[in-house]
Amino acid sequence: MLKELIGYLDLPDSDYWYDHGCNVARSIIDTSIDDFMKKLSNEWSAWPLMRQEHLAYILGESNSASELSLINEMLKSVSPDDVVYRAKEALDDYNQNT
């Protein structure tokens, strides 16, 4: 399932990503949020920039403590501004959902 998730996160920025790909990627995570968050916490910082940004874009839709932990990890990272900006949006979404 992680490979499938990565396949969707690696879709180029396009209407297809924002209209479909992000929803499918999020639904994959939702199948087992805590398991995915553990895996993602160990890997995301080594990923290409676009994949990191797409991951941050889809976070914040649950009330999982492990998802919040990953969002906070992204906020404190040395990732480029685009990733941190998306993580801030994810934190806002998370706070609205709890």
C-alpha positions in Angstrom: 0.0 0.0 0.0 2.9 2.4 0.6 4.0 2.0 -3.0 0.5 2.8 -4.2 0.4 5.9 -1.9 3.7 7.1 -3.3 2.5 6.6 -6.8 -0.3 9.0 -6.1 1.9 11.5 -4.2 4.3 11.5 -7.2 1.6 12.6 -9.7 2.5 16.0 -11.2 0.8 19.1 -9.9 -2.2 19.3 -12.1 -6.0 19.4 -12.0 -5.8 15.6 -11.9 -3.7 15.6 -8.7 -5.9 18.2 -7.0 -9.2 16.7 -8.2 -8.5 13.0 -7.9 -5.0 12.0 -6.9 -5.0 13.7 -3.5 -8.4 12.1 -2.6 -7.1 8.6 -3.5 -3.9 9.2 -1.6 -5.8 10.3 1.5 -8.2 7.3 1.3 -5.1 5.0 1.2 -3.8 6.6 4.4 -7.2 6.4 6.0 -7.2 2.6 5.7 -4.7 2.5 8.6 -3.7 6.0 9.7 -1.5 5.1 12.6 0.5 2.4 10.7 1.0 4.8 7.8 2.0 7.7 10.0 4.8 5.5 11.5 6.1 4.5 8.1 5.8 8.1 6.8 7.6 9.5 9.8 10.6 7.4 9.0 10.7 8.2 5.3 9.1 11.5 4.3 12.1 13.7 4.9 14.2 11.8 2.4 11.6 12.1 -0.3 11.7 14.4 -3.3 10.2 17.9 -2.6 7.0 17.4 -4.6 6.2 14.2 -2.8 6.8 15.9 0.6 4.6 18.8 -0.4 1.8 16.5 -1.7 2.0 14.5 1.6 1.7 17.7 3.6 -1.2 18.8 1.4 -3.3 15.7 2.3 -2.6 15.7 6.1 -4.8 17.2 8.8 -8.1 15.5 7.9 -8.2 13.2 10.8 -8.0 13.5 14.6 -5.2 11.0 14.9 -2.4 11.9 17.3 0.1 10.2 15.1 -0.9 12.4 12.2 -0.5 15.5 14.3 2.9 14.3 15.3 3.9 14.0 11.6 2.5 17.4 10.9 4.5 18.9 13.7 7.6 17.1 12.5 7.2 18.7 9.1 6.7 22.1 10.6 10.0 21.8 12.5 11.9 20.4 9.6 14.4 22.1 7.4 12.3 21.4 4.4 11.7 24.1 1.8 9.1 26.7 2.4 6.5 25.0 0.2 6.4 21.9 2.4 6.3 23.9 5.7 3.5 26.1 4.2 1.5 23.0 3.4 2.2 21.6 6.9 0.8 24.8 8.4 -2.3 24.4 6.4 -2.5 20.8 7.5 -2.3 21.9 11.2 -5.1 24.4 10.6 -7.2 21.6 9.1 -6.3 19.2 11.9 -7.3 21.8 14.5 -10.7 22.4 12.7 -11.3 18.6 12.7 -10.7 18.1 16.5 
